[in-house]
Amino acid sequence: MRESAAKAGIPNESLLIALEPEAASLCCRHSPMTSLKGSQKFYAISAGNKVPYI
C-alpha cells in the first residue's frame, strides 16, 4: 500500500494505513458530524456478509 501511495504522489508522512474497524473509529472520532464529548463511548458495527461484528 505504501508503495502504491508513493507512486500516486502521497507523501509517507501523510499516510495512515488502518484496518476497516480502526478506520471507522478514526472517522467517528474526527468527524464534524459526531458530537462525542469527554469520556463518551461508541460502537463500530460491521454487518457485511450477513455476520455482524461489534
C-alpha positions in Angstrom: 0.0 0.0 0.0 2.8 2.4 0.9 4.5 1.7 -2.5 1.3 2.5 -4.4 0.7 5.6 -2.3 4.2 6.8 -3.1 3.6 6.2 -6.9 0.4 8.3 -6.5 2.4 11.1 -5.0 1.2 10.8 -1.5 4.0 11.5 1.0 4.7 8.8 3.5 4.2 11.2 6.5 0.7 11.9 5.2 -0.3 8.3 5.0 -2.1 6.3 7.7 -2.9 2.7 7.0 -5.6 1.2 9.2 -7.8 -1.8 9.1 -11.6 -1.2 8.5 -12.7 -1.1 12.2 -9.8 1.2 13.0 -10.7 3.5 10.1 -14.4 3.6 11.2 -13.2 4.5 14.7 -11.0 7.3 13.4 -13.8 8.6 11.3 -16.2 8.7 14.2 -13.7 10.5 16.5 -12.8 13.2 14.0 -16.0 13.7 12.0 -17.6 17.1 12.4 -21.0 15.3 12.4 -20.1 13.4 15.6 -20.7 15.1 18.9 -18.7 12.8 21.3 -17.7 14.6 24.5 -15.4 13.7 27.3 -15.4 10.0 28.1 -18.4 9.1 25.9 -18.0 5.8 24.0 -19.3 4.5 20.7 -19.6 1.1 18.9 -18.4 0.5 15.4 -20.5 -2.3 14.0 -19.9 -4.1 10.7 -22.9 -6.0 9.3 -21.5 -7.1 6.0 -21.7 -10.7 4.7 -24.7 -11.5 7.0 -22.3 -11.7 10.0 -22.3 -8.7 12.4 -19.1 -7.8 14.0 -19.0 -5.4 17.1 
